[in-house]
Amino acid sequence: MSASPSTILAEFRDDIRSFADNVVPALLREKSGRHQVLDKSDYHTWMNLLQRQGWLVGHWPREFGGQAWSPMQRFVFEDELARLGLPWILPFGVKYVGPVIYTYGSAEQKARFLPGIISDEQFWAQGYSEPGAGSDLAALRTRAERDGEHYLINGQKLWTTYAQWADWIFCLVRTSREARPQSGISFLLVDARTSGITIKPIRTMDGYRHVNEVWFENVRVPVQNLVGCEGEGWSIAKFLLKNERTAGAIVGTASHALRRLQQLVPTHGTPMLRDRTAELELRFLAFEASAYRAVERMQAGTESGGEASLIKIIGPELCQDILEATVEALGAAGVVFDVQALHEAAAPPLGPHDGGGLLKDHLYNRAATIFGGSSEIQRNIIAKAVLGL
Amino acid sequence: MSALDELAAMLREGIERYACDHYGPEARAGFIASSNGFSEQTWHDYTELGWLALRLPESVGGIDADPGAVAAVMEMVGRRLLMEPLLASAILGTGLILRLANNEQRTRWLPKLADGSLILACTDPRVSAAAPQLRGDHIEGAVDAVLHGDAAHLVFVFAREANGAALVPVLLDASMGCIERRNYRLVDGRGAASLRFNNAPVERLQSDGSKRAVAAFLEEADLALCAEAVGCMDSLLDATVKYLKVRKQFGVTIGSHQALQHRIVDCYLLLEQARALADAARGAVITAASERGRLLSGARAFISIAARRLGNEAVQMHGGIGVTEELEISHHFRRLMVNRALFGDRDWQFERFKECA
C-alpha cells in the first residue's frame, strides 16, 4: 500500500464529512465531540440519521436492505465517523444480531426482526458474559430447558450494555449439559419484557449507567425464537465476535483522541509532554497502517487469522495511553469529576469544556482491553492461529 | 524495636482496627455521598483516637510524631482509602502553623486542630506563576482545585508579596463574603474548591523564614503523598494476587498462567522499589538540599509512574469487576490519579529530579 490509509476511499470520506457538517444536528455533534453522556433518544436520532443516509446497515446484503459494502468500505465508514468525533453506532442490532439473523435465522425471524433493527424501533442488548464465564465464554451456565413449545430460562448475565433500554436481548444459553461445553450452547432471542427478567445496574467508575446484571427466573421463551439449531450457538457466537472485533471505529477514536492531545501541547505542554505526544503519534501511524493492511488481507481472503485480534489489541491499548496522557496534561482539571455536568451537557467546574468528557472516556476506556474479548485472549489467538504456538 | 518504630506500628494497627470496624466499602460509599465527601462522625472519632494531634507538640496533648510515624499514617490512609482531611489539615496545614505561627496564633489554633473543630486546607505553592497577589493585608487572585477547600474553615494560600518575588503562606477565613468559593468533587470522591479573592483580608504569619517554610511544606507533602501511594499500591497488589489465586477460567485459576505470574511479579517489583524510594526520601530530609530535592522528586516521579502501571494492571487482571464501584480496585485507581496530580505532577517532579542531579 502506498497511499496514506486516511485517503482510502477519499470520496466516501468526503461524503461522510459533508454529512457531518450539513446533516448532523449541531447539538448532537457538540455533545458527542465533548464526550458527554448520550441518552437513548440521542442514539435514536443518530441511528435514524444514518439510516436515512442509507449508511446504518450499509454493510448488510442488498436483499436485506443494505448496500453490500466491502469490509474496507465498512471499516472506512466507522473510522471516519469516529475521526470526526461523531457518536458511536450502537452495534447490538445492526452489527451483532442483525447479521446473525440474516445469516442463520429462519424466514419468519428475518421478516419479524430485521425491519425493527433497521428502523431502530427495537433496541437490542447482548446477553453473553456471566459471572463465571468471561474470557471462558463457553463455561456459561444460564440454562434453557425445553418445556413444550417454550424454553424455560434460568440464570444470570453480566455486563449487559444498555439492557435498561432493551426491547430484546439475544442470549447464549445452555440447552444441553452432556456434550463438550461448546456444543451445548444455543442462541435465543428473548423479549426483554418477559416476566421473570430483572435488570440491575452495575455502577462503574466512569459515573454513568451503561452495564447491567440481567437475571432470568423461569423466563418462558417460545421455541421459534431459537436461531439456527440447538447446539449451534457457539458457531454463531464466534461469527458475531469476529464482527465485534473488526471495528474501524477504534482507528478513528484513536485519531480523534490524539488530535485533542496535540491541541493541549502548546498550552499545557512540558518538553516531556511534547515527546510523549510525538511517540503516541508514531504509534498511531503504525497502528493505522497495520489495521488497514489487516482489513485489506481480510478482504482479499489472505488473512493469517490474527487480523481482528491485532486491531483489538493495539487500538484500545493505544487509546488508553493517549487518554491517560491527555488527562495528565490537564493537571488538576484532569481529576475534577462532575458526573451531573456530563449528563446535562454542562461545562465542567474546571478546565476546558470537554475536560470532564475526556476524564470520563479515560475511565471508561480502562475496560476497552477487557470487553469484547480481553487483550489476553486476543494474544492467545495470535499465538495459536498465527505463530502456531 | 525503637520507640519511634513502636509509635509507627501502634498508629498503623490503630487505623487498621478502626477501618475494619467502621470503614468498610458500604460505610465509605455513605461518607462519599455526604455533603463534604467524608464523615463528620469519623472526623470526631479521629479526635478521640488522637490522630488529629499527630503533628502537635506534647505540650498541647499532641503525639509530636516523627516523619516515619506520619508516613505510617499516610500509608494506612492510602491502604484504607480514608476520605477525611488528615493530609490537608492534620499534617500539612498543622505543619505550617507549627513552623510559622506566633505564640498567640498557636494558642488560638492548636487546641481547635486537636479537637477537630478547625479544618485547614492548603493551596499548591508550585503553581506559583499565577499565584494570588498580596497588597498589605489583603489578597487578590484565584486558586483552583484546593483539596478539601470545600470543607475547610481556614485556607493557607501561598501568595506573592507586592514588593517582590517572595511567596508567603497567609491564612484566609473561607467563609468571608469577599471570597467566591466554588465546590466540586475530585475523581476519587474527595471534595475540593476553586477560590476567588476580591480584596479579601488575610491573616499573616511570621514572614521571616517563610522561604524555608515553603520548602519544608513541600517536602512534607512529597513524603506524605509517597507514603499514601505506597499504601494504595500495596492494597492493589494484595487484592490482585488474591484474585489471581481464586478466579477460575478454563478450569484453572488465572494465576496459574505464567504470562500473568510474570506480570504480577513485575507489579511486586514496582512496589518494592516504590517503598524503598519512599523510605530513602524520608531519610534524605537530613541531607544537603540538592540531594534532598533529587531524592524527594525522584521518589514522587518514580512512584507516579509505578503506581499508574500497577493501577492499570490491577484493573486489567480483575477484568470487568475492576472498574466497578463495588470493588476497592477502582477506588484505589482513582485515588492514585489524584495523588499524582497533587503538589507537583510527574513531569514537574521529573524536571526537578533532573535539575538536582
Interface residues (C-beta under 8 A of the other chain):
Chain A: S129 G132 G134 S135 D136 A139 L158 W159 I202 R203 T204 M205 D206 V211 T270 M272 L273 Q320 E324 V327 E328 G331 A332 A333 G334 V335 V336 F337 D338 P349 L350 L359 L363 R366 A367 T369 I370 F371 S374 S375 E376 R379
Chain B: D144 A145 R182 Y184 R185 L186 V187 D188 A192 S194 K248 Q249 F250 A259 L260 R308 N312 V315 Q316 G319 G320 G322 V323 T324 E325 E326 S330 H331 F333 R334 M337 V338 R340 A341 D345 R346 D347 W348 F350 E351
